[in-house]
Amino acid sequence: MTTHLLPPGFETLEPFVDRWVCESADDRLKRRLGSTDAERVEFFDAAKDRLQDGLTYLDKKPFTEYDDDETRLMKLFLSFAHIALAVEVQGDAEPKHAVGARFMTITQAPSAAR
């Protein structure tokens, strides 16, 4: 019997669950800051083309009705937002930006699923 960590159709993202599913915005920031460029790019490349499908899938019901697989998918895409900033916007300057960010703690996020 195979155990799935994400909803059907998102199996290609399962290798990233252990590393990128984080409980809070601060955890996502810390994970990003503790990752290598190669790790960020690998996750970004795997998730970028699945983002729209994932958001469409998750939009079908309220957060309060998510099962464990759906909650993991949501948290994975919340981490993707942090990684997209590092990969698409900051690029080679990510290490420079990370220096100051290491002193920052996110205590509140607009997301209901911190």
N, C-alpha and C positions, 0 to 999 in steps of 0.2 A: 504494500500500500504506500503510495506516495503522498507525502504531506506537503501541501502548498502553503506558502506564506502570504501570497497575494491573490486577489481575485482572478478567476480564469481570464486568460488573454494577456496577462501581465507577467507570465513566467520568466520572460527574458530579463526582467528587473530583479528577480529573486536573489541573484548573487550579491546585490547591493544592500539588501535588507539589514544584515548584521552590522554593517558599517554606517549606513546613512539614515536609518530610522532612529530618530532622536525624540526625546520626550518634550523638550522645550526649545524655545527660540535660542536661549543661551547655549544649550547643548549643541544645537545646530551650528552656531557660530564657532564654538570651541572645536567641534569636529572639523569644520572647514579649515580653521587655523592650524589644526594638527595634521592635516592631510598634505600629501605631496601634490605637485602639479599633475603628475601622471594619474594619480587617483582621482583628482577632480575632473580631469579631461575624460577619463574612462567612464565615470558616472555620467557626466554631461552628455557625452556622445551616445550612451545607451538610452538615456531618459528623454532627450530633447524631442525625439520623434514620437514619443508615447505620451507626452504631456497633455495634448489636446484630448486624446482618447481617455486618458485618466481623469481629467477634470470633467469631461462629459459623463463618464461612468459614475463618478462620485456625486455629481450634481443631481442624481436621480432621487436622492433621499436626504433627510436632515442628518447632521453629525450624530445626533443622539440615537439614530437607528443603525449606525455603522456596526458591522461585525468586526472581529479582530483583523481579518484580512484587509478589509476596507480601511480601517484605521491605520494599518501599516502603510497602505498605498498613499493615503493622505499625508502621513508623516514623511514618507519618502519624497513626495513632491514638494513638501515644505522645505526639505533639505535641498532639493534641486534649485529652489529660488536662491538660496545662499551660494550654491555652486555656480549658478548662471552668472551671478554678479562677478565672482572671481574669474570665471573663464571668459565671458563675453565683454565685460566692461573693464575690469582691471588688468586682465591678461598678464603680461610680463611684469607689471607693476604690483601684482598681488603681494609679493613678499614685503614690499615697502608699506603697503596699506595694512598688512597684518601686524606690523610692529606696534602701531598705536591701538589696533583693535584688540590686542592681547590684554590690554588694561581695561577693557570695557566689559561690563556685565549687563546683559539684557534682563531687566527685571519684569518687564511687561511687554507683551506683543499684541497687536490687533487681532491675531488669530484666536479663535475659541479653543483651538487645539495646540496649546503651547507645549 
